[in-house]
Amino acid sequence: MKNLCLLFAILLAIVGDMKAQDKTVQGLKNEVTGKTINKDPKDTIPKLWKKGGLYNLNFNQAALSNWSAGGDKSSLSLSTLLNLYAFYKRGKNSWDNTLNLAYGFVSTTSLGRRKADDRIDLLSNYGHELKKNWWLSTLFNFRSQFTKGFAYPSGSAKVLTSACMAPAYLLLSEGLDYKPNKHFSIFLSPVTVRFIIVNNDTLSLNGAFGVEPGNKVKFQLGAFASILYNTSFNSNTTYTTRADLFSNYLHKPQNLILYWTNILAVKVSKVINMNFSVDMIYDDNIKTVKSNGTMGGPTLQLKELLGIGLVVKF
């Protein structure tokens, strides 16, 4: 009996000790789970870069056989466009970069293969905010193309008019950038350096694009202005226009050089887009090829493209 009482007393002591430990453990658990974790603001690194792009592919094909309405036996057209951007913003400093690459061709039975679009356009603009809406900016622009271009005068052999890096334009400009809102900006520079590169022996010997015959580089110093505007008519339709103007102080400054690009983009579905673009160029240094194959003077150049095809945004 005494042994049973002793055993019972020992069991009570063990149970009591376990309950005490359980309360201690539960208290520690409540203490931990009841705490909130406050994130240190210094651990959050702001996103300085905004990057992305758009790829567009348009394709058309047709084949005719004994077709009474007439037409070429076969035709094929392909155009592709890649737009990339990288925007940096920190405090009063910003750095905007865009790269536009485009190429397209049309191939028919009677005419063969001819180029419809060919463009390389890199634009980089670094700015420091002076006051609201006004930025001191340095702008760099590079323009060229991928492949050779030809004119096709009637009854004559095709004439070489351009090639990769012939021409190529390098422009470096320092000026003021006015940005009243996200849709509009105008850049003005009184001092701009511009280089015309003609890295093709045939075109260089002919003095194409204003270089001295036999030379491959021409230096220009002048004033530059670039106007950019974009807007959205609705959630599916956007319009972007950019006009670049340059006046060469060293030769005929009154003859402005114009590059004007207009793009209307309509979102048909999630992956289908329609693009309509109109480009205009006037450059006093660029000669034209007449219909009889002889060289003519400068004139307004016009290019219009309409395409519907696959679009991928990233």
Sequence and secondary structure as in RCSB ss.txt:
>XXXX:A:sequence
MKNLCLLFAILLAIVGDMKAQDKTVQGLKNEVTGKTINKDPKDTIPKLWKKGGLYNLNFNQAALSNWSAGGDKSS
LSLSTLLNLYAFYKRGKNSWDNTLNLAYGFVSTTSLGRRKADDRIDLLSNYGHELKKNWWLSTLFNFRSQFTKGF
AYPSGSAKVLTSACMAPAYLLLSEGLDYKPNKHFSIFLSPVTVRFIIVNNDTLSLNGAFGVEPGNKVKFQLGAFA
SILYNTSFNSNTTYTTRADLFSNYLHKPQNLILYWTNILAVKVSKVINMNFSVDMIYDDNIKTVKSNGTMGGPTL
QLKELLGIGLVVKF
>XXXX:A:secstr
 HHHHHHHHHHHHHHHHHHHHHHHHHHHHHHHHT      GGG     EEEEEEEEEEEEEEE SS TT   SEE
EEEEEEEEEEEEEEETTEEEEEEEEEEEEEEEETTTEEEEEEEEEEEEEEEEEEEETTEEEEEEEEEEE SS EE
E  TTS  EEEEBTTBSEEEEEEEEEEEEEETTEEEEEEEEEEEEEE   HHHHHTTGGG  TT SEEEEEEEEE
EEEEEEEEETTEEEEEEEEEEEETTS TTS EEEEEEEEEEE SSSEEEEEEEEEEE TT  EE TTS EE    
EEEEEEEEEEEEE 
